[in-house]
């Protein structure tokens, strides 16, 4: 089975085209190597997917015939990401949630930059 089809089938990506784009933009590794979306996966391979700021690692248990339901995902893959990495991801998400709640949504707008300039003077 193709890697883009597999990561879509086990619900790591919402659409197959998003899975394919992630492979092209080097956000997916198979056994430690960056791959194209057409690479064939086998049982016992490991897939790493970039979730900023860490790599989530999954072990392939079995290959599904089609996209599986959320309850059946555990039959086809097992997450083997370290607890330290998951803790880093949780901290990162917590900081982003707190920033959104106080009104920081990412890069400042032009108006925000002007206000920051006035504040720094």
N, C-alpha and C positions, 0 to 999 in steps of 0.2 A: 504494500500500500504506500502511496506517495505521502511524504511527510506533511504537506499542507492539508491533505485530505484527513490524515490521522489527527492532527491537532485541532482541526475543525470538528471531527467526529466525536472526540472526547470533550468537547465544549471548552477548549482553552481559548478559542476565538469565536466570535459571533457569526462571521461569514467566512466562506472559503477564500474569497478574494482578500480579506484582511489577513488571513493566515498566509497566503501567498506573498502579500506585500511585506509581511514581517520577515519572511525567509529572505526575500530580495534585499531588505535593508539591514541584514545581519543582526537580527534580533532573535534568531533561533539557531541553536547548535545541536548537532547530532553526534554523540560520543566525543564531545569536546571540539568539534570542527564546525565552522560556519558552512552552511549548505545552501543549495538551490532548492526550490519548492518541489522539484521533480525527483528528489532523492528518495530511494525506497527504504522503508524502515522494516525492522524485524523484531521478533520478541527479544527481550532482555537488552535492547538498546536503551540509551539514556538520552532524553531530550531536555535541553535547557532553554528557557524562554526568558528574555530580558524584561523584567518588571522593575522600572527605575525605583530604587538604586541597586537592586540585586538581580541575580539570575535564579529563577525558580527551576528546580531540577525534577524531572519525572522519569520513572522507569516504566518501560512498556511491558505489560504483563501479557496482553493478548491484542489481536487486531480485530476491530469490529467490522461487520459487513457494511453498515450504514451508520448515520449519526445516532448516538445512543441517548437515552433519557438521562436526566441528572442523577437519578438513583443508581444507575448502572455504570457510571463512570469509574467507580472503584474496582470493577471487574476487569477493566482494560488498562488502567494505569495506576501507579502509586507515586505520590509525591515524596521525594527524598531530600528536600531542601533542608539545610541545617537549621536548628532552632535559633542560632545566633543571627542568621540571615533573616529569618522570619521576624525576629524581634526588631531588627533594623528597619524592615519594611513597615511594621506596625508603628514604630516611632515616627517614621517619615509621613505615614498617612495621618497620624494624630496631629502633627505639626501643620499639615495642609488643611485639615478640618478646622483647627483653631484659627488659622489665618483667614479662611473663608468666612468664619463666623464674625470676625472683626472687620471684614470688608476688603481684605487683601485677596485678589483673585489671580495673581501672577504678576506679569510685568506691569509697571505703573503706566497709566495713560499720560497724555501730554499735560492734562490739568493736574494730575497727581504729581508729576515731576516739577511743575511750577510751584505747587504748594510745598513740596519738599525743599525746593530752592529757597523759598521765603522762610521756611522754618530753620534752615541751616545758617542763614545770614545773621 
